Amino acid sequence: MTLAILRGSISHPRSRPAPHLRVLTPTKFTKTHLRVLSTRSTRRLGSTFRNTKLPRHFPHHLQRAAIASMGKRTRTPNQEPIAPNPVPAHAFSVTLEDGTEYTAVTEGLATVLFPKTVAKKDKSGNNVKVDGQVFYNPIQQFNRDLSVLAIKAFGEIFLKEKEDKKKGRKKGGGDGKGRQREVVAGEGDKKQEGARDMEVIPETEGEEKKQDGDTVHERPVKALIPPKFTILDALSATGLRALRYALEIPFVTGTTSNDLDPSASQSMRRNIQYNKTHTAKTIDPALTPDAAMSKIHVETANATHHMYSVLSSPKPRTEEDNANGKPREHHLGRYDVIDLDPFGTAVPFIDAAVQAVSDGGLLCITCTDAGVWASMGYSEKCFSLYGGVPVKGEWSHEAGLRLILYATATAAARHGCAIEPLLSLSIDFYARVFVRVRKSPQEVKKLASTSMIVYNCDSGCGSWRTQSLGKRKEEKNKNGNGTFLKFGLAMAPTTGPECPDCGFPMHLGGPMWSGPLHSPTFITHLLSTLPSQSPEIYQTIPRMTGMLQTALQESTLPDSPFFFLTNRLAHTLHCEAPPMAGFRGALMRLGYTVVRSHCKPASVKTDAPWSVIWEVMRRWVRQGNAPGEEKVREMMSGYRILRFGKEEEEGSARENAKKEKEKEEVERLTALEVVFDETLGKDNERVKGAVRYQMNPTANWGPMTRGRGIEAALKENAAVKEEVEGGESEEGKVSKKASNGSDGTWCI
């Protein structure tokens, strides 16, 4: 069915259609029209379709319906037009000595070059110019700024622990591990690659110089090599992250920038060379840009293969290798920090990462497949990737974070390692977690008791219940002078198939991580470093401050997962939503802790049970906000919560005992004194100027398209050329362009 036929059938609805055609309503036509334009998702088509002039005879009401169906915002809350495409703030043109033109983008202290055109030969041997635009996504600047400062804060803690451990050893003893290594400077100038300026050890008092005539023989000056701190950027693309780590973290001793695409490795080397000569400064005045860039080593390898390779020692060099001038194998051992930032899920790399990171090291993991771990559309794929089933509800993004942590924890547990989440954030369209990995078989035993199953009443009132997969109990030892943890099996399901609040069906979610999402000590340390950072280098500091402050509040409730929205509660009871401050104040007066969640605005995270939450809502309804029985019918979830139903007839002894217990619970809740104290519930912890929840600043807000190599761009260029020469229609050109997205070689 072509677009012209569809247009005719709608423009002349009274005309008799052909036997094989049918007249579509405006709504059905809009959906069909979108399917005709592209077989891909309408999300990618949105921006192109909105900027495309529709046919002259296309009805105006259908134009509006088609544009609205895209689900994209075109204006800000102030009715200002949104920027159509994310534009880098610091972009300029550069021409290198060989005459090649590049677009340079500066972020932080690093600059990356994107070739404007790339000359290649096609299969026929003809020279073809391909647009070499690299996908620079300024939306991810917050991710990179946060990563630099989080790794820097972690490195300060990590190196301090190393120093304390070294001081705790007996002086002059030990096996050499952790001791300050010494090298002799001078002859051969053999300094470790990437090392900073060494500290010179002064001569001891009373030590005299030996003289032989006019010749003075000095003792070789010993220099201290700084403690090892290495970073792996496993999926580096243009190397922007590795460049920033080397320039903005002064105590880094080595950074490996790895990518599978050879053209990406070539781009990394070009960017390293450019930053050596064109970067004005580093974060440390004593560290020159040339010395900082010398810390970066470029690898062209599969990320998992490279991480597995560090587990074995480098191959010994032979005389033939020395004779042929074969370069030495780059081997830094296990990395102290591994950054995984793929397009989509990071699960395929986690097993190698937990083995390649050092004991007590840091994993920085990004997962951009929120449609898998934060929605019910691909529950089977979520289970195959993360080992758990997602949930449906406002708090699905926090559940997604816990699924990612569960996948990381189980991967680490297989190798006798336990994880400690330092910071876990759901940001925009992706998740970013900072997890510390330690070798601890004793902590691995706690994994079952820190994993849970979720019972979610997503089709009813929206409440949930959680259950641990295992249990642990602290008991006294035989001597009676100590305790130990005894692990066992959890009870059978503690919640039935029906919601105890509204009686609607419950759905399963998980298993997922039930432990804390954040470390308050780490966040406090990270927040203390922000005031001293330059806003010119880290332009996302206001948002970083707001999100970290909210995460710090969350960390006060480590044993209370998930959150809810008051408007969802009001929707269930068909009443007006109570004021946020008043609702928070009512729970706080009852002795419960109430904080926000970083995942969603207007969220309430509390340790109050659902029975108390619904009792507070019932009191709110009785204060003049009653919906009435005519609005809340018997088949609705709020009917039972508001207790509009009549008492059932007497049943069995077990049912009577259950009803008696429920009656006692009702009497206890009725005796509670609920006061909607807005003064007490006012959020006074907000930092002035801090942005806690980001508004979408562009019309095309998202992870953009998957990075592709030059060869893929060449094939696409040839295919488009053939279609244009073959007389493809304008609609087909629009569809092809929308389906393929913007041109790009790598995604950063």
C-alpha angles and dihedrals in degrees: 000000000000129000092246092056091048091049091051094048091054098040091054106032093162094058116097109260124224115267092253095047133077132200111247128210116238092259095049091043092054091054092045092046091054092049091051093052094051140000090208125086118293090235092076091042094053101085095042094045092049092054094044121095110236122223116288094243093047107120114250094228089055091050090057092044093049093050093045091050090066091074093220125137113234098182138037122243086267089057092249116143115258118237107263094221134018107257122198113245095220109039126141139157122263131188115197127210093269090058096251114144121225139177108232121205121191121206120171105329095326130090125201126196123222115194112233093210134012121204115217138160119241126214091279092055095249120139111251126187115216125191105253097197111149119214104249108180111200089188087074093057089095089055092051095044091050092046093053094049094041092051090046091052091046091049091055090053093042095050091044089055090050091051093048091048091051093049090050092061121090112268112259093006135094131073095282096265111133093006119129107268119224132208132181113244123208113043109078089351089244104184124161113261110261095013119142125232108303124237112245116229110224119228116264120257115270093025109129130200117246115236128199108184107301093341119099116204110205126195112251108263112242118219128199120234111219117246114277116265114164132175131201119206093195099185101031107161103178092359097245093142093048090049092052093046091053094045100039104035106062099190095056109120098187139006125193117205109197134182136157095222113084090209089057090053089051089052091050092054091048091051092048091052092047093050091049091064105024105039109099099205148344129232089263114058090208091058117077121212089242091056091045092052091049088066092066119091119190120218129186105203146107106284096230092046091051093050092048090049093063090064091072129059118256117266114263114255119247129213088252090058090052092046093050092046093240109178118248117263112259108236125161097164120227115357123239091214128025119189117202113188108156132160101264123348126009094203096105089060101042099084092054092042096055088054097043095051118089123248105284092011129142132252117200108196129185124188117184097179095098089151087069105042099030104043141047095237095094105023092146092053091047090054093048092050105034102021094241143077120249125234134232120235146069090296096054092113092058088048087052090054089052091050090054091048090048091053090049093046094050092047091051094044091061088066097042095262131128128205132227114196109221098178129358118183136176102211125183105300099348145050124239121191130179109204129179116215121207133179101242122139089182092059091046088066089065094060095096092051091049092052123080147186118227125216106202127190093203094151094051134026096343097240123138143199128206132210129190119235092221140013135225129192131190112232136173120259125238094269092052093226098100146020137236136191117256115200125206147153123295123241123265116274107312093201126058127226090271128066111256089217105047106005095239121135119280123223128208126242133177149334089228142151113290099181127095119303096209142032110231091202093056094044091049090052092047092049091050090059097052099078091060094052121101114250089210091062098036105038094172096062094116092056092041091053093049095048094045091049090053091047089051089055090049091054090066088072103049094153097047110078125194133011140226140218123239092220089060089053090049091048090055092052095038094235138113116283113254119241110277093232092048094049092048090047092052092056093043092052088056089058101259129130117242125190139153129259120233090219099072139011119249090024125151121210115183144153092229115117120244092251090063093043092055091045090056089051091049090053089050090053092050091054092076100292096100113147094201130231091273090066098041106054126193094259093056125096093235093058094078094038091056089046095234090144124098124244113272123235122269115282137175124329091257092051091047090052090050091050091048090053091049090050091054089050090052091051090050092050092045090056092058116110105227116191121174096222106183093180092057094043096049112121103240096164096080114119115227112252093011118130112216100175123034122226115215103261098191138043092237099051112167148076093297118219132322115277115257132192128242092264091058090049090051092052091048091048091052092047093052090048091054092049093050092049089049092059101253114189122252090248090054092050091052091048093049093049093047093048095050096043122206122337116260142148103206135010120225 
